[in-house]
Amino acid sequence: MSRFWNRMLSGCSESAGDPTCWKQNGNIRQVDAYGCSSTVKCLCCSGYSLVVALPTLHARIHLSDFGLKRGNAPHQRPLDDFRMAEQLVKCLVFDRWPSPATILDFGIDSSSHLGALQAAVHAGCTAYDLDRVLGDGPAITQLIRAVPDQPYPFVEFRTVYDGYTLAVDDEDDL
């Protein structure tokens, strides 16, 4: 296991440096990483999480249906496609409203939602982090609530994709 991986896990307040499943004591495999963040998969329960280990922000965020939506299959969006999140970061930095598609995919319903995301970016969240939670309201909510001194801690994100689960049998219909 790399020093980077150990440092990320040991820096995460929830992991206590132990690279095992937080649900069933299974092994965790790093799917990819960028900066101080990593996407990990539990080999025991097949769940995915975003691990953010910034100096000011530590969080492990469950990612619903990540393995079904992202990857290398024809019906999946590639892991390295950050375009939507990069556009959102630019809008947040320049204090502009994002495109209607970005608003929909991130569940931005008010200026408070936009402000909560701005606080996350100012705390060090990257396009990678935002990309991993895209389309997952509970994950976006968990990410913004992990931000220290969040000015909008009670904002709750909901996206059109919440509650919809792509079943493995549905893949043939795509």
N, C-alpha and C positions, 0 to 999 in steps of 0.2 A: 504494500500500500504506500502511495507516495507521501512525501512530507506535506504537500499541499492538501491532500485529502485528510490526513490526520489533523492538520491545523484547522481546517474547516470544521471538522466534527468536534474537535476539542473546543473550538471557539463558540460553538452553538450551545446556548444555555440549556437546551432540552436534552442534548445527547450525552453529556458528561464524558465525551471522548470515546464512547463505546460504539463501534460501527456495526451494531446489530439492530434488528427490527424493533421498533418502538411498540409493536403490537404483539408479536409472537416470537420474539427472540431469534428471528431469522437473519440471514446475511444480507447486507446492503451492497449493491453494485452501483458505481457511479456511471451514469449514462453519458453525461457531458458536463462541461463546466465553462464558466467565463468569469474572470476576475475572482472575487471572493464568494461567488455563488456556484451552486452545483445542482444538477437534477439527479436524483438517486432513485433506484428501484429496489424494493424489498424482494428478495428472491423467495421469501416464505409466503407472503400474502399478495405479491405482484402489484402492490400499491406504489405510486410514484409520489415524490415530494420534492419541493424546492428547498434547499438549504442555503440560507443567506447568512454569511459570517463576516459582516462588516465591523469595523471598530465600534461603531455606534448602534448597530442594528444586528440582532441575532434572532433568527427565526427558522423554524422548520414548518413548511406549509404543505398540507396534503393537496395533491392535484387530482381532481376527479377526472376520470376517463382519459388521462394524458396519454397512456400507451395506445389507446385506440385512435386518438386524433392526430398524434404526432409520430413521425418515424420515416421510414423509407418506402413504405408500400404506396401503390398508385393512389389510393384513396386518402392518404395521410399528408399533412403539411410537413415539409422537411424541418428537422430540428434547427437548422441554421437560418430559417426564414424569419427575420425579426422586423420586417418592413413596417407592419402596423404599429408595433411597439416603438420603433425608432421615430415614426411620425408623431406618436403621442408624446414622447420625451421632448421633441422639438417644440411642440405646442405648449407643453407645461413650462419649459424654460422661458419661452417668449410670451407667456401669459396669453395664449390664444386658445380658442375653442378648437378641438380637433374635428375631423371630418365626421359626417353622419355615420359612416361605417364603423369608425373607431369608437364613437359614442355608444353605439349599439353593442359592439363586441366587448367593451369594458364596463358597460352598465352605468355610464355617467348620466345621472338624472338631474343633477343640480350643480350650482356653483360650489356647493360644499363637497360634492364628489370630486370635482376638478381640483379643489383646494387640498383635499386629502391626498390625492395623487401627486400634486405639486410638492407637498411636504415629504412624501416618500422619495421623490427624486432628489430633493434638496438634502435628504438624509443619506443619500448614496445609492439608492436603488437604480439599477440600470435598465436599458431596453431588454436585456436578457431576462431580468427578474420579471418585468412587466409582461414579456412575451410568454413566459411560463404560466402565468395566471390568467392570460387572455381567455375570455369566454367562460370563466369560472368564478361566479360572484362570491361564494364563500372564501375562495382562495384570495381574491382581490381584497376582500374585507379583512382577512387575517393578515395580509401583507401590510395594509395601511395601519392597522391597529398595533403592529409591532414597532412602528416608528416612535422613537422617544419624543415626548412633547408634541404629539400629534394634535394640531389645532381642531381637528374634526374626528375625534375618536369614536363617535357614535354613528357615523355614516355607515350604512350597510349597502353593499353593492349587490345588484341582481342583474343577470344577463338573460337574454332570450334562450340561452343554452342550458340554464340551470334546470334541473329536474328531468332533462332529456338525457338518456343514457343510450349510447350506441351499443347494441348487443353484438357479439361476435357473429351471430347468424345473419345480422343485417349487412355485413360486409359484402356479401354476394350481390346485394341490391344496389351497391354504389357504382 
